[in-house]
Structure formats: structure tokens, C-alpha cells
Amino acid sequence: MRTWYNNLDYVSLALWLALVTIGLVAIYSTTHGPAAEFLLESVRRNFDRQLVWGVLCLVMFGVALLVPVRFVQQVAPVAYVGSILLLVAALLFGREINGARSWIPIGGVNFQVSELAKFGAVLGVAHVISRRRPGSADLRLLLTVVGLLVLPAVLIVLQNDTGTALVFLALVPVMLFWAGVQLDLLMLMLAPAVTGYLAIVYEPAAILFAIVFTGFMYFRTRDRRLTVVAGLFSGGTVFALWIALTKVLQPYQVARILSFTNPEAAEYRSGVGFHLVQSLAAIGSGGFFGKGFMQGTQTQGRYVPEQSTDFVFSVIGEEFGFVGSMVVLLLFAGLLVRLVLLGSQMKHPFGVIVAAGAVGIYLIHLTVNIGMATALLPVIGIPLPFISYGGSALLAHSAILATVVALHMRRDDFSIYAY
């Protein structure tokens, strides 16, 4: 048996440092180049604040490595309950920033508790799943996991932060898969998301998918009830979305959803499509090698809104080109693969589920953020992990990674029992 500190995964730590460094470089470019003259003084300090948060997260990383496995397991339900209480407190007494009441000021620093709640939710779900006996994934466990993730999502929606709430909902099938829930049920849960996306992009494709998916479920299971549910989940989504877009939602809400399908259309270009048009222009103008650090015309001209947060990928694409963008994607791919490997080496379900939760959170953020920057998805407002400006997001994402690395490092300290 190796000494616990010899098990430290330096690869994960190096990937984290690389991504945080890239984020600092991009944020520096948006706040210290020619673009700085168009910025408020408070925005110009974004790099300094992010650098401080990066150092604090590095210290937190070191502290996490000293925490015993048993303590993490015992504190998991407390972390979940605490995150729920923070969400309620933010809803009742929090500060509103950019239209979302998700912030609680503590000692002069605003904490976005919806970001911190991701960490608590992963620990809470891991605690519940790890306490059941192997192979006992039943309806009760399914409903419990769904409830644990839907509750914070509802509270965050009430705070008017729909983008972050979607992360919790997207985590449901990820966590249930690792809990051992049947693949058929997971496909049923994913069907509405796929159908809904297709219905927005091209409605006939959504109808065709609903028909094919329903037929597939019948030939796979030969269960008529499950087939009916498949038809309702997929076909019903098309109908529900049509009702929402034509009868329920306001015109500006409809435009926000549909703008990514054709952001240069006259009805979108000067409004909600402006973000996407400028982001695409920035990424496209970067070419293969990019225009160079602090040389991007779109970036330095402040044409792209929210450059250091939601659209930070456009900065990388313009100034470092296709090569820089691929480096970022490869670093994320390496981190995700590494986390899957670390999870597979932890035999106890608690460690496995925490690692799966980390992979799910990073993958969801990566897909949505880059999909948004490249006009493949609607503008939702989700940061790129470790790269986008934001202390709360950096702290939460780093804490999740640090916990996985710490649990893997001390994997021999887990109980011999798998529940």
C-alpha cells in the first residue's frame, strides 16, 4: 500500500493550473488592452480579483488534500442542507446582480450561492447513493436523487437564474446512470431534451425523432406502457414547446430562444442575436493561429458583450485562433478523462459518484458555454469552468475537483463495505 500523499494525482492538478492560467490570460486581455478605456474602473480590476481567487483556490486545494475521507462522507449531508439554506437566504435577503437574486454579500465579497450549491448537491447525492446496497437501484432511490437535484434547481429558477438551474436538471441523468438506474429510464429522461432542441432548430426533425424514438423503445422493450410514455415524452415535448412559443412566452422570450438558429436575421441582429453575431465574428476572424495576445479587434473594441464571463471563449478564439481553441478543448478532454479514471480507481460508491458529478458539471458547462459562443445553443449564461471570470464559480469548480483528487489520493481509507 502506497503512502497516501504519494497517490496525489499531479496530472489533474497540472490541468487545473493550465486552465486557470488560460482564464487569467484571457481576462487580462479584456481588461488591460485598448478595451480598457471603455470599461468601468471596477471592471478593470477583474484580473486582479480573479488572480486573488486563483491563489485562494490553490490554498483551498492544498487544505482539501489534508481532509480525511471519513470527514468528507460525514459532512456531505450537512453541505447539502447548508447549500439549500443559502439558496433560500439569497432568495429572501440576497443581492440582485444582472437580474438574478443569487448573491449574498459576506465581508465585502459577493458570493453567488447558486454556484456553491453545485458542490453541496454533488456531495448530497453521493451520500444518498453510497448508503444503499449495491444493485438496489429502485424507484425510491430514483425519486430521491431527482428530488435532491430538482429542489435547488427550483430555488435557483425563483432567483431568476435559469441557466444555472439547468445544470442541476442536466445532472439528473448523469447521477442516475452511475446509481445503476436502467438505461431505458435514462433514455426516457433524455428524450425531451433532444426533442426540444430539434423542435427549435427544425420542427420536422423533432417529429421524426419522436416517431423513431417511440418505435425504438417498443422494439427494445416490447413494453406497451413504456412505449406510450416514450411517445408522450418525445411527441408531447414538440407540442408543449409549440404552445410555449406561440401562446405562453412573451415575444422577447421567444426571440431569446430562437435567435441562435439565425442570429444575423433582421429581427435578432440588433437585439438578442447581437451577442452571437459578435462572438462568431471574433472566433472566425482568429483564423488558425489567431491575431495575437491583446490584438483581437473584436475583443479590444469591446464588440462582444460579457467578454470575460459568458463569452470568454470568443477571446481565446480571436487572439489565439483555432490552435488556442483546440488547446482549451484538449485540456478539458484530458481533465474529463482523468476524472473518469480517478473515479474508476475508487471502489467505494461515494468516491465514484463524486467523480461522476464533477465530470457531469464540467461537461455540461463546457457544452453549453462553447455551444452558446458558437451559436449552436441559445444564450443561457453559464461560465466556462476555471476560465470565465467569477470568484464563486472558480471556487465551486475548484472545490469539486479538489475533493475528487483528495478522495482518490486517500482511496485506501474508504470502508471495505460498498454501502
Sequence and secondary structure as in RCSB ss.txt:
>XXXX:A:sequence
MRTWYNNLDYVSLALWLALVTIGLVAIYSTTHGPAAEFLLESVRRNFDRQLVWGVLCLVMFGVALLVPVRFVQQV
APVAYVGSILLLVAALLFGREINGARSWIPIGGVNFQVSELAKFGAVLGVAHVISRRRPGSADLRLLLTVVGLLV
LPAVLIVLQNDTGTALVFLALVPVMLFWAGVQLDLLMLMLAPAVTGYLAIVYEPAAILFAIVFTGFMYFRTRDRR
LTVVAGLFSGGTVFALWIALTKVLQPYQVARILSFTNPEAAEYRSGVGFHLVQSLAAIGSGGFFGKGFMQGTQTQ
GRYVPEQSTDFVFSVIGEEFGFVGSMVVLLLFAGLLVRLVLLGSQMKHPFGVIVAAGAVGIYLIHLTVNIGMATA
LLPVIGIPLPFISYGGSALLAHSAILATVVALHMRRDDFSIYAY
>XXXX:A:secstr
   GGGG  HHHHHHHHHHHHHHHHHHHHHHHSGGGGGS HHHHTHHHHHHHHHHHHHHHHHHHTTS HHHHHHH
HHHHHHHHHHHHHHHHHH EEETTEEEEEEETTEEEEHHHHHHHHHHHHHHHHHHTS TT   HHHHHHHHHHHH
HHHHHHHHTT HHHHHHHHHHHHHHHHHHT  HHHHHHHHHHHHHHHHHHH HHHHHHHHHHHHHHHHHHH  HH
HHHHHHHHHHHHHHHHHHIIIIIS HHHHHHHHGGGSTTSHHHHTTTTHHHHHHHHHHHHTTTT S TT  HHHH
TT STTTTTTTHHHHHHHHHHHHHHHHHHHHHHHHHHHHHHHHHH  SHHHHHHHHHHHHHHHHHHHHHHHHHTT
SS       TTTSS HHHHHHHHHHHHHHHHHHHTGGGS SS  
